[in-house]
Amino acid sequence: MLTIEEAISLFVCLLFSYSYAVSSKIEPFYKGGKVQVSLLLCVVCHKCCNSLELSLNDLILHCYTEDITSFALSCDDELLVTASRALLLKQWDWRQAECTRSWRAIHTVPVASMTFDSTSTLLATGGCDGTIKLWDVVKQYCTHNLKGSSGVVHLVQFHPDISRLQLFSSSLDCGIRMWDLRSSQCVCVLQSHYSTVTSLSFSSDGGTMVSSGRDKICTVWNLKGRKAERTVPVYEAVESVVVLPQNKTFFEIGVTSKDLHFITAGSKGVLRVWEASTARCVYTQTLTAVSEEEEEEKDDDPRSLMYLLHMPASSRLATVTAEHNILLYQLPGLTTQQQFVGYNDEVLDVKFVGKDDSHIVVATNSCQLKVFELLTNSCQILYGHTDTVLSLDVFKKGFLFASCAKDRSVRVWQMDSDSGQVHCVAQGSSHTNAVGTISCSRLKVSFVVSGSQDCTVKVWDLPADLSTTEADIHQLTPRATEKAHDKDVNSVAVSPNDKLLASGSQDRTAKLWSLAGEGNVGLLGVFRGHRRGVWAVCFSPVDQVLATSSADGTTKLWSLQDFSCLKTFEGHDASVLKVVFVSRGTQLLTSGSDGLVKLWTIKTNECVKTLDAHQDKVWGLHGSRKDDKMVTGSADSNIAVWLDVTDVELAEEQAKQEDQILKQQELSNLLHEKKYLKALGLAISLDQPHTVLTVIKAIRQVEDSSELLEKTLLKLRLDQKESLLRYCVVWNTNARNCQDAQAVLQVLLTHVPPEELLQYQGARAHLEGLIPYTERHMQRIGRLLQASMFLNYMWQKMRVAGAPSR
């Protein structure tokens, strides 16, 4: 039976959380640069080259810390070579992230482009000095030095038929040079483009080449005649071109003949399929949530494609967008297979969505929303807003969520419970400035509330049936609009019973509103006390209490009845950006500009845990519906999912205590049985100097103690002797224990060689620490011996004086 005190302690442990641990992280791996893909995806990102092993369920990251200017991955995925600003070429074992070989690049300035041939034995490097070097990576020497290019060689590519021994390159003069590697001569310069040549692609038979450029044209070249057969105007700056295999038919994308077809990717962000013989576009990819008029008007769409790469082994295409998203498409239908987000930029908000909180939806410094599946990190990218999305909120069941943005609009999104696909079902735009915050109704899907920089809050009623198509989205109109504050509205929150609304503003106040009336919002009271703007408001799920967090670094709890401040939590060194209730309303989680997340117990005003996993402002903070995990998003582009590990840590602590008790009992039994060696080893393993001293004292109390002590100590392991020496330093500082310490030291210093003794960790410091106290003990013993001798002398004199005379 548990005592009352034990029962209360157990209840408190079950009620409160004491610790969270990061279970997974979504981190940036691509911020721009070259991309190459086959079975392995490689991207260069500033000072590192990241290689990612593609599978359906995983993403493995390897980082090579170098100041990299270019890289190349061999066709067999075995060799990875990087070029650095130090003019070194390095060959890597990408599986172990180890450099296996490095050599000088010979170029006088950094390498701008690199490529392998189809046999993975020849490597070509194009330099900023206008030269091209060819390397035999097997025999490890330079085979060719090709000169004649004007300026930076930004493109080098081997002809896929290695028997032709041809290399193609392009530089600042916009011409395409064809090099004969047998003679090391430039046999011709193909002139057609008037801007940068971005990519080359070859037909299956190797007789035709298609080039793309930023001059909005693609050119079809006859390599046998070394002339242009046709110029295809594509009406957008083309970054990449891929020639489709001629031995296959792709009816889904308009390829119905065996004629040469190619796919282009460029500034408009769509993939287009062109027929080379007629210069006709036979297929245009459809982008969701973008009308044709918008598509024609915007030539700098954030979805503009920077790379298009062919993966012939798996019949897939990979594209890279300007916003660092990597998408994999499956041929022949160009269906989206996988999406990777290379860089999230500043994370502004994050929420759990889906069944059992299986996904998270993320608002970044972008007009796109990103929905990540936590199990696989695969991502859906949602388009709809035309400016930065600022805030998110989720309805109770988790399959509907709302967003608001700088484009002055709000949108409601629905996730399919089976497929996990998300689409927009409703939108509304009535604010006159950016919408910075949004909150959903709690009891049922009936309304959303938005707060804006135009100082107003709006209540938007939702239709009873939200089923819709992408082409027919419900248009929302606000049922109530209220000028709520004198400055920007930073946060709004709906109460658990849907009858109250709280708002927080830059005007340093929070306000409580009634939502019970039809068609209007009524002010009930004002919460005053913060010294700077209020960043977040949140209702308690169990009490009539409101929590607010502010730029003054504090979090406050307010009574909804008399609007008085009940508690103030101080601990953050900067603005507190978010606050949420956890542990059934008994605790608070707060996040701040200092990059910290703090867990507070409301009853005691105590910060029980500080979580540090971010380097910048933590804008996003949300707890799961089961109250067992949370997610945070920061301006450092990192998203962290945290698990409540209170139960695990309590179990570990309890197991540790039980183990200590068992070992203490075992130690007592060993001492009772006079098994001193085992007792000493066990006490040292427990790292209990006092218990070790008890064992030493017990040994010194038996008959022939010196011999037994020596025999016992010399049987200890090296690490145990090291710990014993450390304990002796402490014991020697106390006059009551110094004799035991000196006895142990006598054995160690007598029988352990000095060379072995000096190998002990901190041995010199320990020995130096022993000297002053040992000298002090010796002086004390000397004085004591002198006093005892004087006493003996006096006693002898007294005996002589008192003896009877003869």
MARLOKE-968342 format. One record per residue (C-alpha): residue in three letters; y, x, z. Coordinates in steps of 0.05 Angstrom, whole numbers, plus 32768, in hexadecimal, padded with zeros to 4 digits. Example, Ala and Ser with C-alpha at 12.3 -4.5 7.8 and 13.67 -1.06 7.14 Angstrom:
ALA7FA680F6809C/SER7FEB8111808F/
This chain:
MET800080008000/LEU804680187FEE/THR807B801B8024/ILE80BC7FF5801A/GLU80E18037800C/GLU80AD804C7FD8/ALA80AF80087FB6/ILE80FB800A7FB1/SER80F880517F96/LEU80C4803C7F62/PHE80ED80007F4D/VAL812C802A7F45/CYS8105805C7F1A/LEU80EB80247EEE/LEU813080047EE8/PHE815B80417ED8/SER815780757EA1/TYR816280BD7EB4/SER815780E47E74/TYR815580DF7E28/ALA813881127DF8/VAL814381197DAD/SER810680FF7D88/SER8120810A7D41/LYS815D81217D1C/ILE817C81147CD8/GLU81A281537CC5/PRO81C781697C86/PHE81A181967C57/TYR81CB81947C17/LYS821781987C11/GLY821C81AB7BC8/GLY820381E27B9A/LYS81C981EE7B6B/VAL818B81C27B6E/GLN814681D07B51/VAL810881A57B57/SER80BE81A37B44/LEU808C81967B7C/LEU80BE81B87BA9/LEU810781A57BAE/CYS813781DF7BB8/VAL818281D97BC4/VAL81B5820E7BD2/CYS81E781FE7C08/HIS821F822F7C17/LYS81FD82687C3C/CYS81B6824F7C3A/CYS818282397C09/ASN815981FE7C21/SER811481EF7C05/LEU80F581AB7C11/GLU80AD819B7C06/LEU80AA81567BE6/SER807781247BFD/LEU807880D97C06/ASN808180DE7C51/ASP80A081207C64/LEU80D8814F7C58/ILE80CF81977C6E/LEU810C81C47C73/HIS810D82107C6C/CYS814E82367C71/TYR815E827B7C56/THR819D82967C77/GLU81C082BB7C3F/ASP820482B77C1D/ILE81E3829B7BDE/THR820482957B9A/SER81C7827D7B73/PHE817B82757B78/ALA813E82667B4C/LEU80FB82477B5B/SER80C1825A7B2F/CYS809D82257B07/ASP805E822C7B32/ASP808682237B73/GLU806E82667B8D/LEU80AB82937B85/LEU80F182867B9F/VAL812682B97B8E/THR816D82B77BA9/ALA81AB82DF7B96/SER81DF82EF7BCA/ARG822783057BCA/ALA820F83497BE1/LEU81F383517B99/LEU81AB834F7BB3/LEU817183277B96/LYS813E83107BCA/GLN80F982F47BC0/TRP80E282C37BF6/ASP80A282A77C11/TRP80C182627C18/ARG808882487C42/GLN8096827A7C79/ALA80E182837C69/GLU80D682CE7C65/CYS80F382FF7C34/THR80BA83257C12/ARG80E383527BE5/SER812B83627BD4/TRP814D838C7B9F/ARG819283997B82/ALA81A983697B4C/ILE81CB83A17B23/HIS8202836E7B12/THR824783877B26/VAL825B83427B40/PRO823383087B5D/VAL81FD82E47B36/ALA8212829F7B1F/SER81D282837B00/MET818782927B02/THR814782777AE3/PHE80FD82867ADC/ASP80D582827A9C/SER809982537A95/THR8068828A7AAB/SER808E82997AEB/THR808E82E47ADB/LEU80D382ED7ABB/LEU811482DF7AE0/ALA815782DB7ABE/THR819982E47AE4/GLY81DD82D47AC7/GLY821782F77AE9/CYS826182EB7AF1/ASP826A832E7ACC/GLY8253830E7A8B/THR820F83317A89/ILE81C883177A8C/LYS818F833D7AAC/LEU8145832F7AA3/TRP811483437ADA/ASP80C8834A7ADA/VAL80BB832E7B20/VAL807283457B1E/LYS807D838E7B0C/GLN80C2838D7B2E/TYR80F183AB7AFB/CYS812B83977ACD/THR8113838B7A86/HIS815483777A61/ASN819F837E7A69/LEU81C1834C7A3A/LYS820B83557A2D/GLY823C832D7A04/SER824C82ED7A2B/SER829482DE7A3A/GLY82A082D47A84/VAL827382B57AB7/VAL822D82A57A9E/HIS822382617AC1/LEU81E4824C7A9B/VAL81A482727A88/GLN816482527A70/PHE8124826B7A4F/HIS810682487A13/PRO80C982227A2F/ASP809C824379FA/ILE809782897A18/SER807882A579D7/ARG80BD829D79B6/LEU80DD82CC79EA/GLN812082A979E6/LEU815582A07A1B/PHE819182727A18/SER81D1827B7A3E/SER8217825E7A43/SER8258827A7A5E/LEU82A3826A7A5F/ASP82AA82687A13/CYS828082277A12/GLY8250824579E0/ILE8204824779E7/ARG81E8828D79DA/MET81A1829679C1/TRP818382D979D5/ASP814682F979B4/LEU8123831D79EC/ARG80FC834979BC/SER813A836979A1/SER8168835B79DD/GLN819B833F79AC/CYS81C382FF79A9/VAL81A982E07968/CYS81DC82A77965/VAL82128280798B/LEU820B82347988/GLN825182167987/SER825B81CC7992/HIS827881BF79D7/TYR82C181C579EB/SER82B381C57A36/THR828181E27A66/VAL823981DD7A4F/THR821481C07A8B/SER81CA81BE7A78/LEU819681CA7A42/SER815581A47A35/PHE811E81B17A01/SER80F0818379DB/SER80A5818679E4/ASP809A81AF79A5/GLY80D281DE79B6/GLY80F581D47973/THR812F81AA798D/MET816081B679C6/VAL8192818579E4/SER81D081A07A07/SER8201817A7A34/GLY824881887A47/ARG8284816E7A6D/ASP82A681607A2B/LYS827F811D7A2C/ILE824F812E79F4/CYS8207814479EC/THR81F1816E79B0/VAL81AC816E7990/TRP819C81B37974/ASN816881C77940/LEU8152820A795C/LYS812E821E791C/GLY816D821678F2/ARG819A8229792D/LYS81CA81EF791F/ALA81E081AE793D/GLU81BB81727922/ARG81E3813C7946/THR821B81347978/VAL821280FA79A8/PRO825080DF79CA/VAL823D80C77A10/TYR828480B57A29/GLU827C80D87A6D/ALA827A811F7A86/VAL823081317A83/GLU8214815F7AB9/SER81CA815E7AA4/VAL819D814A7A6B/VAL815181427A69/VAL812981397A29/LEU80F181067A31/PRO80AA81197A1C/GLN809E810179D4/ASN805480F579DE/LYS806180BC7A0E/THR808180787A07/PHE80B1805C7A3A/PHE80BA80127A28/GLU80DB80037A6B/ILE8117802E7A5A/GLY811E801C7A10/VAL80F5805479F1/THR80CB803179BC/SER80C280687988/LYS80AB80B07985/ASP80F180C87974/LEU811380FA79A3/HIS813380D879DF/PHE815980F87A19/ILE817780E27A5B/THR81BD80F37A72/ALA81DC80F57AB7/GLY822680FC7AC3/SER826780E47AE1/LYS825980997ADE/GLY821D80A07B0B/VAL81EA807D7ADD/LEU81AF80977AB6/ARG81B280887A6B/VAL817C80907A37/TRP819280A579F1/GLU816E80A579AE/ALA817E80E8798D/SER817680D37945/THR81A78098794A/ALA81D480B07983/ARG81C8806C79A2/CYS81C2805C79ED/VAL8182803479F5/TYR8182802C7A40/THR81B7802D7A78/GLN81A3802E7AC1/THR81BF7FF47AE9/LEU81E480047B29/THR81E37FD07B60/ALA82247FB17B78/VAL824E7FCF7B40/SER82697FA57B08/GLU826E7FBF7AC1/GLU82BA7FBC7AC5/GLU82BA7FE87B04/GLU828980177AE3/GLU82B580207AA6/GLU82F480297ACF/LYS82D9805C7B01/ASP82C9809F7AE2/ASP82C680C37B26/ASP829380967B48/PRO827780B67B88/ARG823380A67B6A/SER824280D47B2F/LEU820681007B21/MET820A814C7B26/TYR81C2815C7B13/LEU8188813C7AEF/LEU814581607AF5/HIS810281517AD5/MET80C181567AFB/PRO808D81527AC3/ALA8050815C7AF0/SER805F811B7B15/SER808780F67ADE/ARG80C480F27B0A/LEU810E80FF7B04/ALA813B81187B3B/THR8186810C7B3D/VAL81BB81287B6B/THR81FB81007B77/ALA824181197B87/GLU823781007BCE/HIS81FA812E7BD7/ASN81C580F97BD1/ILE8184810C7BAF/LEU815E80D47B8D/LEU811980D77B6E/TYR810880A77B34/GLN80C380987B19/LEU80B980957ACE/PRO80B2806E7AA2/GLY80D980377AC5/LEU810C80627AEA/THR80FB803F7B2B/THR8116805E7B6A/GLN80DE80817B90/GLN810180AA7BC6/GLN814780B87BDD/PHE815F80F27C07/VAL81A480F77C26/GLY81B981407C24/TYR81F981387C4B/ASN821280FE7C74/ASP825881197C80/GLU827980FB7CBE/VAL824C80C57CDD/LEU827A808C7CF3/ASP8247805A7D0D/VAL81FC80517D12/LYS81D080167D27/PHE818680067D2D/VAL816C7FD27CFC/GLY81297FB67CE4/LYS80EA7FA17D07/ASP80E17FC67D49/ASP811F7FEF7D37/SER80F980137D00/HIS813880257CD9/ILE817F803A7CE6/VAL81BC80287CBD/VAL81F2805D7CBA/ALA823C805A7CA7/THR8257809D7C92/ASN829980B47C76/SER828780907C36/CYS8287804C7C15/GLN823B804D7C16/LEU820D80357C4D/LYS81CC805B7C59/VAL818E803C7C76/PHE815B806E7C90/GLU8112805F7CA0/LEU810780867CE0/LEU80BD80927CD3/THR80C780B67C90/ASN811380C57C8D/SER811380A37C48/CYS815680837C39/GLN817480477C16/ILE81BB804D7BFE/LEU81E2800C7BFF/TYR821D80017BD1/GLY82517FCA7BD9/HIS828D7FE37BFF/THR82C180087BD6/ASP82DE80327C0F/THR82C680547C4E/VAL829A80297C7B/LEU82B4802C7CC2/SER828880017CEE/LEU82457FDD7CF3/ASP82237FA97D1E/VAL81DE7F897D1F/PHE81C87F427D2D/LYS81947F357D63/LYS81557F377D39/GLY81687F767D15/PHE815F7F607CCD/LEU81A87F4D7CC2/PHE81E27F7B7CCD/ALA822D7F7C7CBD/SER825C7FB27CA5/CYS82A77FBA7C9D/ALA82D07FED7C77/LYS831380097C63/ASP830F7FDC7C25/ARG83257FA37C54/SER82E37F7F7C4C/VAL82A77F6C7C76/ARG82607F667C5C/VAL821F7F4A7C77/TRP81DE7F6B7C62/GLN81957F537C67/MET81567F7D7C6D/ASP81167F627C50/SER80E37F617C89/ASP80AA7F767C5C/SER80C67FA97C2B/GLY80FF7FC27C55/GLN812F7FBC7C1A/VAL81777FAA7C2B/HIS81A97F817C02/CYS81ED7F627C0F/VAL81EC7F177C1C/ALA82357F097C2E/GLN827A7F277C2A/GLY82C17F167C3D/SER83057F367C35/SER83427F197C57/HIS835E7F517C80/THR839D7F757C69/ASN83887FB97C82/ALA83497FE27C90/VAL83147FBD7CB9/GLY83007FED7CF1/THR82D07FC57D1B/ILE829E7F8C7D15/SER82717F657D45/CYS82397F337D38/SER82287EF37D5E/ARG81F27EFE7D92/LEU81CC7EBD7D99/LYS81C17EAC7D50/VAL81DA7EBF7D0A/SER82197E957D09/PHE82577EC17D05/VAL82747F077D05/VAL82B67F1F7D23/SER82E07F567D04/GLY831B7F7F7D1E/SER834C7FA37CF1/GLN83857FD47CEE/ASP83B07F977CDD/CYS83AB7F877D28/THR83847F477D1D/VAL833E7F2F7D2C/LYS831A7EFE7CFE/VAL82DE7ED27D0A/TRP82B27EC87CCC/ASP827F7E8F7CCB/LEU823E7E9D7CA7/PRO82197E6A7C7D/ALA81D97E4D7C9A/ASP81B07E667C5F/LEU81BE7EAE7C4C/SER818B7EB37C15/THR81AE7ECB7BD6/THR81A97EF87B99/GLU81CE7F387B8B/ALA81F87F157B58/ASP820A7EDB7B86/ILE82217EF37BC9/HIS823D7EC27BFC/GLN82897EC67C02/LEU82A27EC27C49/THR82E47EA67C61/PRO82FE7EAE7CA8/ARG82FE7E707CD4/ALA832F7E907D05/THR83627EC87D01/GLU83887EE17D3E/LYS83BC7F177D47/ALA83997F397D81/HIS83BE7F797D90/ASP83FD7FA07D82/LYS83D77FDA7D63/ASP83957FE77D3F/VAL83587FC07D58/ASN83247FF67D66/SER82EB7FCC7D80/VAL82D37F847D87/ALA82957F6A7DAB/VAL82767F247DB1/SER825A7F0F7DF4/PRO820F7F027DFD/ASN821B7EB67DFD/ASP82487EB77DBF/LYS82817E967DE6/LEU82AE7ED27DF4/LEU82CC7F097DCA/ALA82E87F4C7DE3/SER83167F797DBC/GLY83307FBF7DC9/SER836D7FDE7DA8/GLN8398801C7D9F/ASP83CC7FF77DC9/ARG83A4800D7E07/THR838D7FC77E18/ALA834D7F9E7E12/LYS834F7F527E0D/LEU83207F197E1A/TRP831E7EDE7DEA/SER82FC7E9B7DE9/LEU82D17E8A7DAC/ALA82BE7E447DC5/GLY82F77E207DA1/GLU82F07E087D5A/GLY83197E2E7D28/ASN83407E5A7D58/VAL833A7E947D89/GLY83597E8B7DCE/LEU83727EC37DF9/LEU83557EC27E40/GLY836F7F037E5D/VAL83847F4B7E55/PHE83637F8A7E72/ARG83997FBE7E82/GLY838C80027EA0/HIS837B80347E6A/ARG83AF80697E5D/ARG839E80717E14/GLY837E80487DDC/VAL833E80217DE8/TRP830780397DB9/ALA82CD800A7DCC/VAL82BD7FCA7DF1/CYS82797FB07E06/PHE82607F747E2E/SER822C7F7C7E64/PRO81EB7F597E51/VAL81E07F407E99/ASP82247F3D7EBE/GLN82697F207EB2/VAL82827F667EA5/LEU82A47F897E6A/ALA82A07FD47E5E/THR82D77FF97E39/SER82DE80417E24/SER831F80647E14/ALA834180A17DF7/ASP835780B17E3E/GLY831080CB7E4B/THR82FB80927E79/THR82CC80577E76/LYS82DD80197E9F/LEU82B97FDB7EB6/TRP82E27F9A7EBA/SER82D57F577EDA/LEU82D77F1D7EA9/GLN82EE7EED7EE0/ASP832E7F0F7EF9/PHE83357F477EC5/SER83367F7C7EFC/CYS831A7FC27EF4/LEU82D97FC87F1B/LYS82C580107F0D/THR82DE804D7EE8/PHE82B080837ECC/GLU82CE80C77EC1/GLY82A881027EA4/HIS82B7810B7E5A/ASP82EA81417E49/ALA8305811A7E0D/SER830880D47DF0/VAL82CD80A67E00/LEU82BD80877DBC/LYS828280597DCB/VAL826480357E07/VAL8223800C7E0B/PHE81FB7FED7E43/VAL81B380037E4E/SER817C7FF97E81/ARG81887FAE7E83/GLY81D17FB67E91/THR81CA7FE57ECC/GLN81E080247EA8/LEU8212803A7E73/LEU820D806A7E38/THR824E80887E20/SER825E80B87DE7/GLY829C80E17DDE/SER82C6810F7DB3/ASP82A981497DDA/GLY8266813F7DB7/LEU824481297DF7/VAL821D80EA7E09/LYS821D80D77E53/LEU81EF80A87E79/TRP821080857EB5/THR81F3805C7EED/ILE822380237EFB/LYS821280187F44/THR822180607F59/ASN825580737F24/GLU822980B07F19/CYS821D80D57ED7/VAL81D280E07EDB/LYS81CA81047E99/THR81F581277E64/LEU81D6812C7E1F/ASP81EE81637DF1/ALA81D581617DA9/HIS8215815D7D80/GLN824D818C7D70/ASP828381597D60/LYS829B81127D70/VAL826280E27D7D/TRP827B80A37D59/GLY8239807E7D56/LEU821180687D93/HIS81DE802F7D95/GLY81A4801C7DC1/SER81637FFD7DA9/ARG81507FB57DB9/LYS81167FCC7DE4/ASP81457FF97E0B/ASP811780357E01/LYS813F805F7DD0/MET818480697DB4/VAL81A480887D76/THR81E480B17D71/GLY820C80C67D35/SER824280FB7D34/ALA827A81187D0B/ASP824E81577D04/SER8223812F7CD2/ASN81E7812D7D00/ILE81C280EE7D16/ALA819580F27D53/VAL816280C07D6C/TRP815680C57DB6/LEU811A80AC7DDE/ASP811E80977E27/VAL80F080CB7E47/THR80FC80B57E90/ASP80B5809E7E99/VAL809980DE7E7A/GLU80C4810B7EA5/LEU80B480E37EE5/ALA806A80E87ED5/GLU807181337EC9/GLU8097813C7F0A/GLN806481137F30/ALA802B813B7F11/LYS804E817B7F23/GLN805781657F6B/GLU800E81517F70/ASP7FF981947F54/GLN802581B87F87/ILE800581907FBF/LEU7FBF81A07FA7/LYS7FD081EA7FA0/GLN7FEF81EB7FE6/GLN7FAF81CD8002/GLU7F8581FF7FDB/LEU7FB182377FF6/SER7FA6821F803E/ASN7F5B821D8032/LEU7F5B82638016/LEU7F81827F8051/HIS7F53825B8081/GLU7F17827A805C/LYS7F3B82BE805C/LYS7F3782C38010/TYR7F7882E9800E/LEU7F7683017FC6/LYS7F7082BB7FA9/ALA7FA382A17FDB/LEU7FD582D67FC7/GLY7FCB82CA7F7D/LEU7FD3827F7F86/ALA801382877FAF/ILE803182B47F7B/SER801F82837F43/LEU8044824D7F6B/ASP8080827C7F6D/GLN808982717FB8/PRO80A082B27FD9/HIS809C8294801F/THR805382808014/VAL804382C67FF8/LEU806382E38037/THR803782B78062/VAL7FF982D3803F/ILE8012831A8048/LYS801D830E8092/ALA7FD882EF8099/ILE7FB9832D8079/ARG7FDF835C80A7/GLN7FC5833880E5/VAL7F7C834780D8/GLU7F56838580ED/ASP7F5E83C080BD/SER7F9A839C809E/SER7FB583D98078/GLU7F7483E38053/LEU7F6C83998045/LEU7FB58393802D/GLU7FAC83CE7FFF/LYS7F6B83B47FE3/THR7F88836E7FD7/LEU7FC983837FB6/LEU7FA983B47F86/LYS7F7D837D7F6A/LEU7FBA83547F54/ARG7FCD834F7F0B/LEU800983747EEF/ASP803583357EED/GLN802183247F35/LYS803483697F4D/GLU807783617F28/SER8084831F7F4D/LEU806F833F7F8F/LEU80A283777F86/ARG80D883437F79/TYR80C5831E7FB9/CYS80C7835E7FE1/VAL811183687FCF/VAL812083257FF0/TRP80F3832F802C/ASN811183748039/THR815683558045/ASN813C83358085/ALA812B836080C1/ARG80F3833080D6/ASN80CF83398094/CYS80E183808082/GLN80A0839E809F/ASP807683718072/ALA80A183838036/GLN809C83CE8047/ALA805083C8804E/VAL804B83A98009/LEU807B83DD7FEC/GLN80528415800A/VAL801483FD7FE5/LEU803A83F37FA3/LEU806084347FA5/THR8023845C7FBB/HIS7FF084427F8A/VAL801784287F4D/PRO802D84607F1E/PRO807984657F15/GLU8072845A7EC9/GLU805084177ED5/LEU808184047F0C/LEU80BD840F7EDF/GLN809E83E07EAB/TYR80A683A67EDB/GLN80DE83777EC7/GLY811D83897EEE/ALA80F883C17F13/ARG813483F07F16/ALA816183B97F33/HIS812C83A57F65/LEU812283ED7F7D/GLU816D83F87F82/GLY817283B97FAB/LEU813D83D27FDB/ILE816084137FEC/PRO819D83FC8015/TYR817583CB8040/THR813C83FD804A/GLU816E84318062/ARG818C83FE8091/HIS814783ED80AD/MET8137843780B5/GLN8178844380DC/ARG816984078108/ILE8122841E8115/GLY813C84648123/ARG816D84498157/LEU8136841F8175/LEU8107845B8178/GLN813E84858198/ALA814B844F81CB/SER8100844981DA/MET80FB849481E4/PHE813684928214/LEU81158459823A/ASN80D48482823E/TYR80FB84BE8257/MET811C8493828D/TRP80DA847682A1/GLN80BB84BB82A7/LYS80F684D282D2/MET80F0849682FE/ARG80A684A58308/VAL80B584ED831A/ALA80EC84DA834A/GLY80C084A8836C/ALA808384D58373/PRO806F84EA83BC/SER807E853283CD/ARG8046856283E0/
